[in-house]
């Protein structure tokens, strides 16, 4: 399997979950994203879907809708 196909499969697995289809949230460790597909590939896919991406110390949090997100504290 090519690297490109592996990346597509990994992204498909992330976004083929209930949270992605019900305006929920998805969390992935940054180190896993870097190892599997690279940060830029994740950013491109999140933008393509119109979702929001938040980076914390160890995790990416994907908000699976295009409505505004507010950090309250």
Long-range contacts (C-beta under 8 A, 24 or more apart in sequence): 6-36, 7-36, 7-37, 7-38, 7-41, 10-36, 10-37, 11-37, 11-41, 11-42, 11-45, 14-62, 15-45, 15-49, 19-64, 20-49, 20-62, 20-64, 21-64, 22-64, 23-64, 23-65, 24-64, 25-61, 25-62, 25-63, 25-64, 26-61, 26-62, 26-64, 27-59, 27-60, 27-61, 27-62, 28-59, 28-60, 28-62, 29-58, 29-59, 29-60, 30-55, 30-58, 30-59, 30-60, 31-58, 33-60
